[in-house]
Amino acid sequence: MAINKSKSIKHNGSKLFVFEKDQNFSFLGKRLFIIFGKRGQTRGLHAHRKHNQYLICVNGECEVTLDNGHEIKKVILKSPEIGIEIKAMTWSKQVYKKKDTKILVLCDHTFKERDYIRDYLIFKKIVNEKKKEKPNILITGSLGHIGSYLIHNKDFVKCFNQIYLIDNLSAERYVSLFNLPKYGNFSFFNIDLPNHFVKKIVKKSDIVLHLAATTNAEASVNLKGKQKKKNFLSTIEVANLCCKYNKKFIFISSTSIYGSNKGIVDESCGKSDINPQSPYAVSKLKEENFLQTLQKKYNYNNFVILRFGTIFGYSIGIRFHTAVNKFCFQAATNLPITVWKTARNQKRPYLSLVDACRALIFITKNKMFNGEIYNILTNNYTVNDILNVIKKNRKIKVKLVNSRIMNQLSFNVSNEKIKSDSFTFIGSLKEEISNTLKKFSNLNQ
Ligand SMILES: NC(=O)c1ccc[n+]([C@@H]2O[C@H](COP(=O)([O-])OP(=O)(O)OC[C@H]3O[C@@H](n4cnc5c(N)ncnc54)[C@H](O)[C@@H]3O)[C@@H](O)[C@H]2O)c1
């Protein structure tokens, strides 16, 4: 259900309300009807199996209740400026509140009685059956920066039936479990990977999204012994189980496995363009290679490797080690923004959380489990590009510092491969920075 406003044009005392396809409604109309309602009357009380409608109250006042089986919304329509798209499989009811209330309805099909569901219990039964057709997903590392965005995102949550969450709470993002959407079926397991208990959950899942990792690339330089191998061992365990039980596996790798400064690198680049600079990135590459070994050895192709750019954008489990978020935190707390000496004009790949989530939905819906690798990034930016956006929101001071991994080369990564499968990137650095800074809105202004 989408509620939106028309374009209204005033001319010589008269008013014109314009509703357009794609701006207001998403379909081509085939039928139009007008209802002259009686005050106090209730109409509707049905859902359509496949047909979509767009509803405008051209006169009077009407209370519209919309129920998609997951949530119920009430909207009062009392101006011809507002329209509502009522999508297929939405139970709707209209109560005519005033005398002379008139409703105009545009439909994408001609009348067919068989498209109507007039019994609410049957409607609920169909919704529940459709829900069961959805896959179960296991998300490891689900409380982190990316995971917490996904499990609070309506479009993502609605793609799945059961959502199993695993996290060892090493990052202490307990808050990510607050206020999970009520239309999702979540179960949480406090598990530290690798751990034999995960086998039970993998068996119950159709898709495994593997996010669990110790993620601070800079700090990974100082990891020792078991901690150093933990990311690798966790991925090996989960990948082996997915291979054994032929589950769909989404492995989140990183564009930090590149390190070439020779123009733009893509997924098909040679070994000379693969140059991971931190133990974190070295491990990601080893984990990718392990999956490719399973592919060769067992003909296991039911996986996809997504090389994510550095994430920007707010989620409830946000972390602040990475460039954009860290700079936002420093700007908001009046600290100097620490920039690695050589990094100001270096380009690096970045990914907005909005696009990360949309890409995961796209991969799942289009069943792109084909043993392929895709670069997932909104754009390549320099540190200066990021600082310029922050400067528009806050006063900043910049301090140049040394870093053990600052000799990492500048690199530009191509996102053409996934785009050629008709995926579009829509994330905005400007919007995400402004959203993140707004979270600190009462601080040091
Ligand atoms: N954020 C980025 O910029 C970025 C970029 C590229 C790739 N990635 C990858 O995406 C994934 C998620 O990143 P994020 O930013 O959400 O990281 P994050 O650090 O915010 O979250 C990782 C989560 O995994 C959990 N975890 C860590 N080790 C675990 C283990 N052994 N067992 C169970 N849980 C464990 C942590 O408690 C944390 O909640 C990681 O694999 C990361 O390498 C992230």
Ligand as a Chemical Component Dictionary entry (heavy atoms), coordinates in Angstrom:
data_LIG
# 
_chem_comp.id                   LIG 
_chem_comp.type                 NON-POLYMER 
_chem_comp.pdbx_formal_charge   0 
_chem_comp.three_letter_code    LIG 
# 
loop_
_chem_comp_atom.comp_id 
_chem_comp_atom.atom_id 
_chem_comp_atom.alt_atom_id 
_chem_comp_atom.type_symbol 
_chem_comp_atom.charge 
_chem_comp_atom.model_Cartn_x 
_chem_comp_atom.model_Cartn_y 
_chem_comp_atom.model_Cartn_z 
_chem_comp_atom.pdbx_ordinal 
LIG N1  N1  N 0  30.934 -2.813  7.243  1  
LIG C1  C1  C 0  31.710 -2.799  6.168  2  
LIG O1  O1  O 0  32.237 -1.755  5.778  3  
LIG C2  C2  C 0  31.968 -4.077  5.405  4  
LIG C3  C3  C 0  32.540 -3.997  4.123  5  
LIG C4  C4  C 0  32.796 -5.178  3.427  6  
LIG C5  C5  C 0  32.463 -6.408  3.995  7  
LIG N2  N2  N 1  31.914 -6.453  5.236  8  
LIG C6  C6  C 0  31.627 -7.759  5.817  9  
LIG O2  O2  O 0  30.239 -7.837  6.141  10 
LIG C7  C7  C 0  30.073 -8.617  7.319  11 
LIG C8  C8  C 0  29.287 -7.816  8.353  12 
LIG O3  O3  O 0  29.946 -6.594  8.602  13 
LIG P1  P1  P 0  29.435 -5.570  9.715  14 
LIG O4  O4  O 0  29.915 -4.233  9.316  15 
LIG O5  O5  O -1 27.999 -5.782  10.014 16 
LIG O6  O6  O 0  30.336 -6.053  10.931 17 
LIG P2  P2  P 0  30.092 -5.879  12.502 18 
LIG O7  O7  O 0  31.413 -6.005  13.152 19 
LIG O8  O8  O 0  29.284 -4.680  12.779 20 
LIG O9  O9  O 0  29.198 -7.163  12.833 21 
LIG C9  C9  C 0  29.723 -8.468  12.881 22 
LIG C10 C10 C 0  28.869 -9.229  13.876 23 
LIG O10 O10 O 0  29.377 -10.572 13.919 24 
LIG C11 C11 C 0  29.475 -10.988 15.266 25 
LIG N3  N3  N 0  30.546 -11.984 15.285 26 
LIG C12 C12 C 0  31.871 -11.782 15.090 27 
LIG N4  N4  N 0  32.541 -12.937 15.146 28 
LIG C13 C13 C 0  31.622 -13.907 15.357 29 
LIG C14 C14 C 0  31.693 -15.322 15.527 30 
LIG N5  N5  N 0  32.859 -15.952 15.472 31 
LIG N6  N6  N 0  30.540 -16.009 15.759 32 
LIG C15 C15 C 0  29.347 -15.371 15.828 33 
LIG N7  N7  N 0  29.226 -14.033 15.690 34 
LIG C16 C16 C 0  30.334 -13.312 15.453 35 
LIG C17 C17 C 0  29.768 -9.731  16.078 36 
LIG O11 O11 O 0  29.323 -9.831  17.414 37 
LIG C18 C18 C 0  28.982 -8.662  15.304 38 
LIG O12 O12 O 0  27.693 -8.475  15.847 39 
LIG C19 C19 C 0  31.472 -8.995  7.789  40 
LIG O13 O13 O 0  31.778 -10.279 7.314  41 
LIG C20 C20 C 0  32.351 -7.973  7.121  42 
LIG O14 O14 O 0  33.646 -8.455  6.914  43 
LIG C21 C21 C 0  31.642 -5.322  5.944  44 
# 
loop_
_chem_comp_bond.comp_id 
_chem_comp_bond.atom_id_1 
_chem_comp_bond.atom_id_2 
_chem_comp_bond.value_order 
_chem_comp_bond.pdbx_ordinal 
LIG N1  C1  SING 1  
LIG C1  O1  DOUB 2  
LIG C1  C2  SING 3  
LIG C2  C3  SING 4  
LIG C2  C21 DOUB 5  
LIG C3  C4  DOUB 6  
LIG C4  C5  SING 7  
LIG C5  N2  DOUB 8  
LIG N2  C6  SING 9  
LIG N2  C21 SING 10 
LIG C6  O2  SING 11 
LIG C6  C20 SING 12 
LIG O2  C7  SING 13 
LIG C7  C8  SING 14 
LIG C7  C19 SING 15 
LIG C8  O3  SING 16 
LIG O3  P1  SING 17 
LIG P1  O4  DOUB 18 
LIG P1  O5  SING 19 
LIG P1  O6  SING 20 
LIG O6  P2  SING 21 
LIG P2  O7  DOUB 22 
LIG P2  O8  SING 23 
LIG P2  O9  SING 24 
LIG O9  C9  SING 25 
LIG C9  C10 SING 26 
LIG C10 O10 SING 27 
LIG C10 C18 SING 28 
LIG O10 C11 SING 29 
LIG C11 N3  SING 30 
LIG C11 C17 SING 31 
LIG N3  C12 SING 32 
LIG N3  C16 SING 33 
LIG C12 N4  DOUB 34 
LIG N4  C13 SING 35 
LIG C13 C14 SING 36 
LIG C13 C16 DOUB 37 
LIG C14 N5  SING 38 
LIG C14 N6  DOUB 39 
LIG N6  C15 SING 40 
LIG C15 N7  DOUB 41 
LIG N7  C16 SING 42 
LIG C17 O11 SING 43 
LIG C17 C18 SING 44 
LIG C18 O12 SING 45 
LIG C19 O13 SING 46 
LIG C19 C20 SING 47 
LIG C20 O14 SING 48 
# 
